[in-house]
């Protein structure tokens, strides 16, 4: 008779209680995924987008912008928690959830992912599909190597260069970000 082993799937609540060890984690349908800290330029691009987004969102009282340490619970049983490099959720959705200290339920309206040297393009594209499937209105993928930004919406994919400007569309109404400002 063959022996079988089962791996216990982790829950979002267990992930939230993990001690801080210098790494970021995501939960891929119950399986823990460890992510190395980003390099100095990746961190710069993440902060650049987050800060420019956050200033605009706050000034216009649109909702909340979140840092790369924020987890979003996309599915339950098994639990699926992703943490984008930068994100935004509309005010009405934030108010509906209230002051919860767990992961935000559902996808952000706007997601930014910065490709790091350890990322595989196929994995990034899979993550984009997951975000869109979970309800994100726009997913922006920043590629520091080519100095381009690929903008994904449920209906389109557009590649922008440093000569272009990102338009937040219905994901972040009124927000415009010159791509050159990301890489400045």
C-alpha positions as CSV (number, residue, x, y, z in Angstrom):
1,X,0.0,0.0,0.0
2,X,1.4,3.4,-1.0
3,X,1.7,6.1,1.6
4,X,0.2,9.4,0.9
5,X,1.1,12.8,2.3
6,X,-1.1,15.8,2.4
7,X,0.1,19.4,2.7
8,X,-1.9,21.5,5.1
9,X,-3.1,24.6,3.3
10,X,-2.6,27.9,5.1
11,X,-5.4,30.3,5.7
12,X,-5.3,34.1,5.3
13,X,-5.6,34.4,9.1
14,X,-2.6,32.3,9.6
15,X,-0.6,34.3,7.1
16,X,-1.6,37.5,8.8
17,X,-0.2,36.1,12.1
18,X,3.2,35.0,10.8
19,X,6.1,36.7,12.5
20,X,8.0,39.4,10.5
21,X,11.2,37.9,9.0
22,X,12.2,40.4,6.4
23,X,10.4,38.7,3.5
24,X,7.0,39.3,1.9
25,X,4.6,36.5,1.4
26,X,1.6,35.8,-0.7
27,X,-0.8,32.9,-0.4
28,X,-1.4,31.1,-3.6
29,X,-4.6,29.1,-3.0
30,X,-3.4,28.0,0.4
31,X,0.3,27.6,-0.5
32,X,2.7,30.0,1.0
33,X,4.9,31.9,-1.5
34,X,8.0,33.6,-0.2
35,X,9.3,36.7,-2.0
36,X,12.7,38.2,-1.6
37,X,12.9,42.0,-0.8
38,X,13.2,44.1,-3.9
39,X,16.4,45.7,-5.0
40,X,17.1,49.4,-4.6
41,X,15.7,50.5,-8.0
42,X,12.6,48.3,-7.7
43,X,11.9,49.8,-4.3
44,X,12.4,53.3,-5.8
45,X,9.9,52.6,-8.6
46,X,7.4,51.1,-6.2
47,X,7.6,54.1,-3.8
48,X,7.5,56.5,-6.7
49,X,4.2,55.1,-8.0
50,X,2.7,54.7,-4.6
51,X,3.6,58.2,-3.4
52,X,2.4,59.9,-6.6
53,X,-0.8,57.9,-6.5
54,X,-1.3,58.5,-2.8
55,X,-1.0,62.2,-3.1
56,X,-3.5,62.4,-5.9
57,X,-6.0,60.0,-4.2
58,X,-5.8,62.0,-0.9
59,X,-6.1,65.4,-2.5
60,X,-9.2,64.3,-4.4
61,X,-10.7,62.1,-1.6
62,X,-11.1,59.2,-4.0
63,X,-10.5,56.4,-1.5
64,X,-7.2,54.9,-0.3
65,X,-3.9,54.1,-1.8
66,X,-1.9,51.2,-0.3
67,X,1.7,50.2,0.1
68,X,3.3,47.1,-1.2
69,X,2.8,45.4,2.2
70,X,-1.0,45.3,1.9
71,X,-2.6,42.0,1.2
72,X,-5.8,41.6,-0.8
73,X,-7.9,38.4,-0.2
74,X,-9.1,37.3,-3.6
75,X,-10.5,33.9,-2.8
76,X,-11.5,31.7,0.1
77,X,-11.1,27.9,0.7
78,X,-8.3,27.7,-0.3
79,X,-7.3,31.3,0.5
80,X,-5.6,33.4,-2.1
81,X,-3.9,36.6,-0.9
82,X,-1.8,38.8,-3.2
83,X,0.2,41.9,-2.4
84,X,0.7,44.4,-5.3
85,X,3.5,46.8,-5.4
86,X,1.1,49.8,-5.3
87,X,-2.7,49.9,-5.3
88,X,-5.9,51.9,-4.9
89,X,-9.4,51.2,-3.7
90,X,-12.4,53.5,-4.4
91,X,-13.8,55.3,-1.3
92,X,-17.2,53.6,-1.5
93,X,-15.6,50.2,-1.3
94,X,-13.3,51.2,1.5
95,X,-16.3,52.6,3.5
96,X,-18.2,49.3,2.8
97,X,-15.4,47.3,4.4
98,X,-14.8,49.6,7.3
99,X,-11.8,49.6,9.6
100,X,-10.8,46.0,9.3
101,X,-7.3,44.9,10.3
102,X,-7.4,41.8,8.1
103,X,-6.7,41.6,4.4
104,X,-8.8,43.8,2.2
105,X,-11.6,41.5,0.7
106,X,-11.4,41.5,-3.1
107,X,-9.1,43.1,-5.7
108,X,-8.1,46.8,-5.6
109,X,-9.5,48.9,-8.4
110,X,-5.9,49.9,-9.5
111,X,-2.9,47.6,-9.2
112,X,0.8,48.4,-10.1
113,X,3.4,45.6,-10.3
114,X,7.1,46.4,-10.9
115,X,9.0,43.6,-12.6
116,X,12.0,42.7,-10.5
117,X,15.1,40.9,-11.7
118,X,13.9,37.6,-10.1
119,X,10.4,37.8,-11.8
120,X,9.6,35.6,-14.8
121,X,7.5,37.4,-17.4
122,X,5.1,34.5,-17.6
123,X,4.5,34.6,-13.8
124,X,3.8,38.4,-14.0
125,X,1.3,37.9,-16.8
126,X,-0.4,35.1,-14.8
127,X,-0.7,37.5,-11.9
128,X,-2.2,40.2,-14.1
129,X,-4.8,37.7,-15.2
130,X,-5.6,36.9,-11.6
131,X,-6.0,40.5,-10.7
132,X,-8.3,41.2,-13.6
133,X,-10.3,38.1,-13.0
134,X,-10.8,39.1,-9.3
135,X,-12.2,42.5,-10.4
136,X,-9.3,44.9,-10.8
137,X,-10.2,47.7,-13.3
138,X,-6.6,48.4,-14.3
139,X,-3.3,46.5,-13.8
140,X,-0.1,48.4,-14.7
141,X,3.1,46.5,-15.1
142,X,6.3,48.6,-14.9
143,X,9.3,47.1,-16.7
144,X,12.4,48.9,-15.6
145,X,14.6,47.1,-18.1
146,X,12.7,48.4,-21.1
147,X,11.5,51.6,-19.3
148,X,8.0,50.8,-20.4
149,X,4.6,50.4,-18.7
150,X,2.0,47.9,-19.9
151,X,-1.5,48.9,-19.0
152,X,-4.1,46.1,-18.7
153,X,-7.8,46.6,-18.4
154,X,-10.5,43.9,-18.8
155,X,-10.8,45.0,-22.5
156,X,-7.4,46.2,-23.6
157,X,-3.6,46.0,-23.3
158,X,-1.5,49.0,-24.2
159,X,2.2,49.5,-23.9
160,X,3.4,53.0,-22.9
161,X,6.9,54.5,-23.3
162,X,8.5,57.4,-21.5
163,X,7.0,59.8,-24.1
164,X,3.5,58.7,-23.0
165,X,1.2,59.5,-20.0
166,X,-0.7,56.9,-18.0
167,X,-4.4,57.8,-17.7
168,X,-6.1,56.3,-14.6
169,X,-9.4,56.0,-16.6
170,X,-12.3,54.6,-14.5
171,X,-9.8,52.9,-12.1
172,X,-8.4,56.2,-10.8
173,X,-10.6,58.9,-12.2
174,X,-8.7,62.0,-13.4
175,X,-5.2,60.7,-12.4
176,X,-2.5,61.2,-15.1
177,X,1.1,60.1,-14.6
178,X,3.7,60.8,-17.2
179,X,5.7,57.6,-17.6
180,X,8.9,59.6,-17.6
181,X,8.1,60.6,-14.0
182,X,8.2,57.0,-12.9
183,X,11.8,56.6,-14.2
184,X,12.9,60.1,-13.2
